[in-house]
Amino acid sequence: MMKQLQEEQYPGIPVFTLSELNTAIKATLELAFPESVWVVAEISEIRCNSKGHGYLELVEREEEETIAQIRANIWAYTFRNLASKFEKATGETLKQGMKILLQVNVTFHEVYGLSLNIKDIDPTYSLGEMARKKREVIERLTKEGLINLNKQIPLPLVPQRIAVISSATAAGYGDFVDHIDDNPYGYKIFYTLYQSLMQGQEAEASIIAVLKQIRGHIKLYDAVVIIRGGGSQIDLSCFDTYSLAIEVAKFPLPVITGIGHERDDTVVDMVAHTKLKTPTAVAEFLILGMSSFEERLSDAQSTLVIRAKELLREEKHRLQYLMQQFRHIVKDRFNGEIKRIETASHRLIHGATQIIDGNNNKLKLDVNRLVGGLKIVFQEHKNKIKHFGQAIRLLDPINVLKRGYSITYLREKAIKDSSELQTGDIIRTKVYKGSVNSKVEAIDVEE
């Protein structure tokens, strides 16, 4: 029927049924690829069914754009062997995002279409590809002058406030915490955990996001520590990327790494301020740094005490010398001042004597004049006193009574006016010698 249709309607053009076409394609592919070939591809998807068969989607990318894609299969027995071989060589299981070198048979099924049947995987290619990318990143960072940028930031003498980037469940983080908290010196180191993915495709972005978060609290910390509990080379591939390396290199605080990889340094290790092999080594580094600082303080204290004692001895000797010099100077000064005072005293006494002698005669004349004047004044006052005394004696009531006068009293009060008396009053009259009591019978009042 197909042959008839071709001859009648499409002369010169082959006409096939779909099965015939697929059979032809299969025969052509088997002829073109009679043996297995090696293919470089990236795993974009991988899954395993209940029977143990592996199914992969392989892609090729250029600048993040997919330019080729195909399905691939690994039958159960082969899958177990290849997965074990790959993990033993690389320390990592086959996973999405890996670039691998595969030995495949190109197959075409009339129903399921084109696919690759994986026969072998060369793990050295994956390791080599990672090494190539790592080398390119290192060369770029070196060319841009970023390799030693973070190393130029001075590490504080005693870094006690630490931002830790790790997974809370990582064994390495537990080792770090135990070593810090139980250090034999009893030092107190304050650390804050910033949780992040530490392996896999999303680890790079997760760690970068945490570093940016720490930047917002930069004044709270002295240094940043990135730690994890070791792993395979592929596990650590996130630490070989340019984006994470440049973030660490340009970070404004010293970055200390303890990623736990014994065989080689990651790019992040290379750009970090200080790289150590394990989280425990990072903790020990911080503790020994504090211990070293304490020893330096102790040495400085001892040196200071010794130097202070030396200075005290030197100053004591200098002070004693100055005191001796001071005594000599003061003694000489006193002797000089005593002589000057003695000379001044002699001059003063001599001058005073001359002044006293010069004024002595004048003073004697003034004294004589004063004494003479006082005698005259005293005599005049003496005469006045004598005159007053005579007058007083004449006015004495006794003398008055002697001359025949008397004094009349009414109730011991002297009577000066007869109007003070009444008829019948008993009065007493005082004479020179004695007194007389009388009774008033009549009163004469003179106008």
C-alpha positions as CSV (number, residue, x, y, z in Angstrom):
1,M,0.0,0.0,0.0
2,M,2.8,2.4,0.9
3,K,4.6,1.5,-2.3
4,Q,1.4,2.1,-4.3
5,L,0.9,5.5,-2.5
6,Q,4.4,6.5,-3.3
7,E,4.2,5.6,-6.9
8,E,0.8,7.3,-7.4
9,Q,1.0,10.5,-5.4
10,Y,4.7,11.1,-4.3
11,P,6.9,9.9,-7.1
12,G,10.6,9.9,-6.2
13,I,10.0,10.5,-2.4
14,P,10.1,7.5,0.0
15,V,7.0,6.9,2.0
16,F,7.1,5.0,5.3
17,T,4.8,3.9,8.1
18,L,5.9,5.2,11.5
19,S,7.2,1.8,12.5
20,E,9.1,1.5,9.3
21,L,10.6,4.9,9.8
22,N,11.6,4.2,13.4
23,T,13.1,0.8,12.3
24,A,15.1,2.6,9.6
25,I,16.3,5.3,12.1
26,K,17.3,2.5,14.5
27,A,19.2,0.6,11.8
28,T,20.9,3.9,10.7
29,L,21.9,4.7,14.3
30,E,23.2,1.2,14.9
31,L,25.2,1.5,11.7
32,A,26.5,5.0,12.6
33,F,27.3,4.1,16.2
34,P,28.1,0.4,16.2
35,E,30.2,0.8,19.4
36,S,29.9,2.7,22.6
37,V,31.1,6.4,22.7
38,W,32.2,8.7,25.5
39,V,30.0,11.7,26.1
40,V,30.5,14.8,28.4
41,A,27.2,16.1,29.8
42,E,25.6,17.6,32.9
43,I,23.0,15.8,35.0
44,S,19.9,18.0,35.1
45,E,17.7,15.3,36.6
46,I,18.3,11.8,38.1
47,R,15.9,9.3,39.6
48,C,15.8,5.6,40.6
49,N,12.7,3.4,40.3
50,S,11.7,0.6,42.6
51,K,13.6,-2.0,40.5
52,G,16.9,-0.1,40.9
53,H,17.1,1.3,37.4
54,G,18.5,4.8,37.0
55,Y,16.9,7.4,34.7
56,L,18.8,10.6,33.9
57,E,18.2,13.7,31.9
58,L,21.5,14.9,30.4
59,V,22.1,18.5,29.2
60,E,24.8,20.6,27.7
61,R,24.8,24.3,28.6
62,E,26.4,27.4,27.2
63,E,26.2,30.5,29.5
64,E,23.3,28.9,31.5
65,E,21.4,28.2,28.3
66,T,20.6,24.6,27.4
67,I,21.8,23.8,23.9
68,A,21.3,20.0,23.9
69,Q,19.3,17.5,25.9
70,I,18.7,13.7,25.9
71,R,17.5,10.9,28.1
72,A,19.8,8.2,29.5
73,N,19.3,4.9,31.3
74,I,21.4,2.9,33.7
75,W,20.0,-0.6,34.2
76,A,19.9,-1.8,37.9
77,Y,22.9,-4.0,38.0
78,T,25.1,-1.5,36.2
79,F,23.7,1.4,38.2
80,R,24.7,-0.2,41.5
81,N,28.2,-0.9,40.3
82,L,28.7,2.5,38.7
83,A,27.3,4.4,41.6
84,S,29.5,2.6,44.1
85,K,32.6,3.1,41.9
86,F,31.9,6.8,41.5
87,E,31.2,7.4,45.2
88,K,34.4,5.5,46.2
89,A,36.5,7.6,43.8
90,T,35.0,11.0,44.5
91,G,33.4,10.6,47.9
92,E,30.1,11.8,46.5
93,T,26.9,10.2,44.9
94,L,25.7,11.0,41.5
95,K,23.5,14.1,41.7
96,Q,21.9,16.9,39.8
97,G,24.3,19.6,38.6
98,M,27.3,17.3,38.2
99,K,29.3,17.3,35.0
100,I,30.3,13.8,34.1
101,L,32.1,11.7,31.4
102,L,29.9,8.8,30.3
103,Q,30.5,5.8,28.2
104,V,27.2,5.2,26.3
105,N,25.5,3.2,23.6
106,V,23.2,5.2,21.4
107,T,19.9,3.4,21.2
108,F,16.6,4.0,19.5
109,H,13.4,2.3,20.4
110,E,10.5,2.2,18.0
111,V,8.1,3.2,20.8
112,Y,10.2,5.1,23.4
113,G,12.5,6.9,20.9
114,L,16.1,8.0,21.3
115,S,18.1,7.5,24.5
116,L,21.5,6.6,25.8
117,N,22.3,3.4,27.6
118,I,25.1,4.2,30.1
119,K,27.8,1.6,30.4
120,D,30.5,3.4,32.4
121,I,31.3,6.7,34.2
122,D,34.8,8.1,34.5
123,P,35.0,9.8,38.0
124,T,38.4,11.3,37.2
125,Y,36.8,13.6,34.7
126,S,34.4,15.0,37.2
127,L,37.3,15.7,39.6
128,G,39.3,17.2,36.8
129,E,36.5,19.4,35.7
130,M,36.1,20.7,39.2
131,A,39.9,21.3,39.4
132,R,39.8,23.2,36.1
133,K,37.0,25.5,37.2
134,K,38.7,26.0,40.5
135,R,42.0,26.9,38.7
136,E,40.1,29.4,36.6
137,V,38.5,31.0,39.6
138,I,41.9,31.3,41.4
139,E,43.5,32.9,38.3
140,R,40.6,35.4,38.1
141,L,40.8,36.3,41.7
142,T,44.6,36.7,41.5
143,K,44.3,38.9,38.4
144,E,41.7,41.1,40.2
145,G,44.0,41.4,43.3
146,L,41.5,39.8,45.6
147,I,43.4,36.7,46.9
148,N,45.0,38.5,49.8
149,L,42.4,41.3,50.3
150,N,40.8,39.8,53.4
151,K,44.2,39.0,54.9
152,Q,45.0,42.7,55.0
153,I,42.3,43.3,57.6
154,P,43.9,43.2,61.1
155,L,42.6,40.5,63.3
156,P,41.8,41.9,66.8
157,L,44.2,41.0,69.5
158,V,41.4,39.3,71.4
159,P,38.5,38.3,69.0
160,Q,35.7,37.4,71.4
161,R,32.6,38.2,69.4
162,I,32.3,35.7,66.6
163,A,29.7,35.2,63.9
164,V,29.6,31.5,63.0
165,I,28.3,30.3,59.6
166,S,27.4,26.6,59.7
167,S,24.6,24.2,60.0
168,A,23.2,23.7,63.5
169,T,23.1,20.0,63.0
170,A,26.7,19.7,61.6
171,A,29.0,17.6,63.7
172,G,31.7,20.2,63.1
173,Y,29.6,23.0,64.7
174,G,29.1,20.8,67.7
175,D,32.8,20.2,68.0
176,F,33.5,23.9,67.7
177,V,31.0,24.8,70.5
178,D,32.2,22.1,72.8
179,H,35.8,23.2,72.4
180,I,34.9,26.9,72.9
181,D,32.6,26.4,75.9
182,D,34.9,23.9,77.7
183,N,38.2,25.6,77.1
184,P,40.7,24.9,80.0
185,Y,41.4,28.6,80.6
186,G,37.8,29.5,81.3
187,Y,37.9,32.2,78.6
188,K,34.5,33.6,77.5
189,I,34.0,33.8,73.7
190,F,30.6,35.0,72.5
191,Y,29.4,33.4,69.3
192,T,26.2,33.6,67.3
193,L,25.2,30.9,64.8
194,Y,24.0,32.0,61.4
195,Q,22.5,28.9,59.9
196,S,23.3,28.0,56.3
197,L,23.3,25.1,53.9
198,M,26.9,23.8,53.7
199,Q,26.8,21.6,50.7
200,G,24.8,21.1,47.5
201,Q,23.7,23.4,44.7
202,E,22.0,25.9,47.0
203,A,24.9,26.1,49.6
204,E,26.7,28.9,47.7
205,A,23.6,31.2,47.6
206,S,22.8,30.3,51.2
207,I,26.3,31.2,52.5
208,I,26.3,34.5,50.5
209,A,22.9,35.5,51.9
210,V,24.2,34.8,55.5
211,L,27.3,36.9,54.9
212,K,25.1,39.8,53.7
213,Q,23.0,39.4,56.8
214,I,26.1,39.6,59.0
215,R,27.1,42.8,57.2
216,G,24.0,44.4,58.6
217,H,25.3,43.8,62.1
218,I,29.0,44.3,61.4
219,K,29.7,46.3,64.6
220,L,28.6,43.3,66.8
221,Y,31.4,41.1,65.7
222,D,35.2,40.9,65.7
223,A,35.5,38.1,63.1
224,V,33.5,35.6,61.0
225,V,34.0,31.8,61.2
226,I,32.9,29.4,58.4
227,I,32.9,25.8,59.5
228,R,31.5,22.4,58.6
229,G,32.3,18.8,59.4
230,G,34.4,17.8,56.3
231,G,33.2,15.9,53.3
232,S,34.2,14.8,49.8
233,Q,35.7,17.1,47.2
234,I,32.5,17.4,45.4
235,D,30.7,18.2,48.7
236,L,33.0,21.2,49.0
237,S,32.6,22.4,45.4
238,C,30.4,25.2,46.6
239,F,33.5,26.7,48.4
240,D,35.3,26.9,45.0
241,T,32.9,29.3,43.3
242,Y,33.9,32.8,42.2
243,S,30.7,34.4,43.7
244,L,31.3,33.1,47.2
245,A,35.1,33.6,47.1
246,I,34.7,37.3,46.1
247,E,32.1,37.8,48.9
248,V,34.6,36.4,51.4
249,A,37.5,38.3,50.0
250,K,35.7,41.7,50.2
251,F,34.1,41.0,53.6
252,P,34.9,43.9,56.0
253,L,35.8,41.5,58.9
254,P,38.5,38.8,59.1
255,V,37.1,35.5,57.9
256,I,38.4,32.3,59.4
257,T,37.6,28.9,57.8
258,G,37.5,25.4,59.2
259,I,35.8,23.5,56.5
260,G,37.3,20.2,57.4
261,H,39.0,19.1,54.2
262,E,42.4,17.6,54.8
263,R,43.6,17.0,51.3
264,D,43.4,20.4,49.6
265,D,42.4,24.0,50.2
266,T,39.2,25.4,48.7
267,V,39.1,28.8,47.0
268,V,37.3,30.2,50.1
269,D,40.2,28.9,52.2
270,M,42.6,30.7,49.9
271,V,40.9,34.1,50.1
272,A,40.1,33.9,53.8
273,H,42.1,35.8,56.4
274,T,43.1,32.5,58.2
275,K,42.5,29.0,57.0
276,L,42.4,26.0,59.4
277,K,41.6,22.4,58.6
278,T,38.8,21.7,61.1
279,P,36.2,23.5,63.3
280,T,38.1,22.2,66.3
281,A,41.3,23.8,65.0
282,V,39.4,27.1,64.6
283,A,38.2,27.0,68.2
284,E,41.8,26.2,69.3
285,F,43.1,29.1,67.2
286,L,40.8,31.5,69.0
287,I,41.5,30.1,72.4
288,L,45.3,30.0,71.9
289,G,45.1,33.6,70.6
290,M,43.6,34.7,73.9
291,S,46.1,32.6,75.8
292,S,48.9,34.2,73.9
293,F,47.5,37.7,74.6
294,E,47.2,36.8,78.2
295,E,50.9,35.7,78.3
296,R,51.9,38.9,76.5
297,L,50.0,40.9,79.1
298,S,51.7,38.9,81.9
299,D,55.1,39.5,80.3
300,A,54.3,43.1,79.8
301,Q,53.2,43.4,83.5
302,S,56.5,41.8,84.7
303,T,58.5,44.0,82.4
304,L,56.6,47.0,83.6
305,V,57.2,46.1,87.3
306,I,60.9,45.6,86.7
307,R,61.2,48.8,84.7
308,A,59.2,50.7,87.4
309,K,61.5,49.5,90.1
310,E,64.5,50.5,88.0
311,L,63.0,54.0,87.5
312,L,62.2,54.3,91.2
313,R,65.8,53.4,92.1
314,E,67.1,55.9,89.5
315,E,64.8,58.6,90.7
316,K,65.6,57.9,94.3
317,H,69.3,58.4,93.6
318,R,68.6,61.5,91.6
319,L,66.4,62.9,94.4
320,Q,69.1,62.2,97.0
321,Y,71.7,64.0,94.8
322,L,69.3,66.9,94.4
323,M,68.6,67.0,98.1
324,Q,72.3,67.2,98.8
325,Q,72.7,70.0,96.3
326,F,69.7,71.7,97.7
327,R,71.1,71.6,101.2
328,H,74.4,73.2,100.0
329,I,72.5,75.9,98.1
330,V,70.2,76.6,101.0
331,K,73.1,76.7,103.5
332,D,75.0,79.1,101.3
333,R,72.0,81.2,100.7
334,F,71.2,81.3,104.5
335,N,74.8,82.3,105.3
336,G,74.7,85.0,102.7
337,E,71.3,86.3,104.0
338,I,72.5,86.2,107.6
339,K,75.5,88.4,106.7
340,R,73.3,90.7,104.7
341,I,70.8,91.0,107.6
342,E,73.6,91.6,110.1
343,T,75.0,94.4,107.9
344,A,71.5,95.8,107.5
345,S,71.0,95.5,111.3
346,H,74.2,97.4,112.1
347,R,73.3,100.1,109.7
348,L,69.8,100.3,111.2
349,I,71.0,100.5,114.8
350,H,73.6,103.1,113.9
351,G,71.0,105.2,112.0
352,A,68.5,104.8,114.8
353,T,71.1,105.7,117.4
354,Q,71.9,108.9,115.5
355,I,68.2,109.8,115.1
356,I,67.6,109.0,118.8
357,D,70.6,111.0,119.9
358,G,69.6,113.9,117.6
359,N,66.1,114.0,119.0
360,N,67.0,113.3,122.6
361,N,67.6,116.9,123.6
362,K,64.5,118.0,121.8
363,L,62.5,115.4,123.6
364,K,63.9,116.5,127.0
365,L,63.0,120.1,126.4
366,D,59.5,119.0,125.3
367,V,59.2,116.9,128.4
368,N,60.3,119.7,130.7
369,R,57.8,122.0,129.0
370,L,55.1,119.5,129.4
371,V,55.9,118.8,133.1
372,G,55.9,122.6,133.8
373,G,52.6,123.1,132.1
374,L,51.1,120.1,133.9
375,K,52.3,121.5,137.3
376,I,50.5,124.8,136.6
377,V,47.4,123.0,135.5
378,F,47.5,120.7,138.5
379,Q,47.9,123.7,140.9
380,E,45.0,125.6,139.4
381,H,42.8,122.5,139.7
382,K,44.0,122.0,143.2
383,N,43.0,125.5,144.2
384,K,39.6,125.0,142.6
385,I,39.1,121.8,144.5
386,K,40.1,123.4,147.7
387,H,37.6,126.2,147.1
388,F,34.9,123.8,146.3
389,G,35.7,121.8,149.4
390,Q,35.3,124.9,151.6
391,A,32.0,125.7,150.0
392,I,30.8,122.2,150.5
393,R,31.8,122.3,154.2
394,L,29.9,125.5,154.7
395,L,26.8,124.0,153.1
396,D,27.0,120.8,155.3
397,P,23.7,120.5,157.3
398,I,25.6,120.0,160.5
399,N,27.4,123.3,160.1
400,V,24.0,124.9,159.3
401,L,22.5,123.4,162.5
402,K,25.5,124.7,164.5
403,R,24.5,128.2,163.4
404,G,21.1,127.8,165.1
405,Y,19.1,126.5,162.2
406,S,16.8,123.4,162.5
407,I,15.1,121.0,160.1
408,T,11.4,119.8,160.6
409,Y,10.4,116.3,159.4
410,L,6.9,114.9,158.9
411,R,7.1,111.1,158.7
412,E,10.9,111.4,158.0
413,K,10.3,113.9,155.1
414,A,11.8,117.4,155.4
415,I,9.1,120.1,155.4
416,K,9.8,123.0,153.1
417,D,6.3,124.5,153.0
418,S,3.7,124.9,155.9
419,S,1.0,123.9,153.5
420,E,2.3,120.4,153.6
421,L,1.1,120.2,157.3
422,Q,-2.3,119.8,158.9
423,T,-3.5,120.5,162.4
424,G,-2.7,117.6,164.7
425,D,0.3,116.3,162.7
426,I,3.2,115.0,164.8
427,I,6.4,116.6,163.6
428,R,10.0,116.1,164.5
429,T,12.4,119.1,164.6
430,K,16.1,118.4,164.2
431,V,18.5,120.8,166.0
432,Y,22.4,120.7,166.2
433,K,22.3,118.5,169.2
434,G,19.1,116.3,169.4
435,S,15.6,116.6,168.1
436,V,12.1,117.7,169.4
437,N,8.7,116.1,168.7
438,S,5.8,118.5,168.5
439,K,2.1,118.5,167.6
440,V,0.7,121.1,165.2
441,E,-2.0,123.2,166.7
442,A,-2.1,126.0,164.3
443,I,-0.7,126.8,160.9
444,D,0.2,130.2,159.5
445,V,0.5,130.4,155.8
446,E,2.4,133.2,154.3
447,E,1.3,134.6,151.0
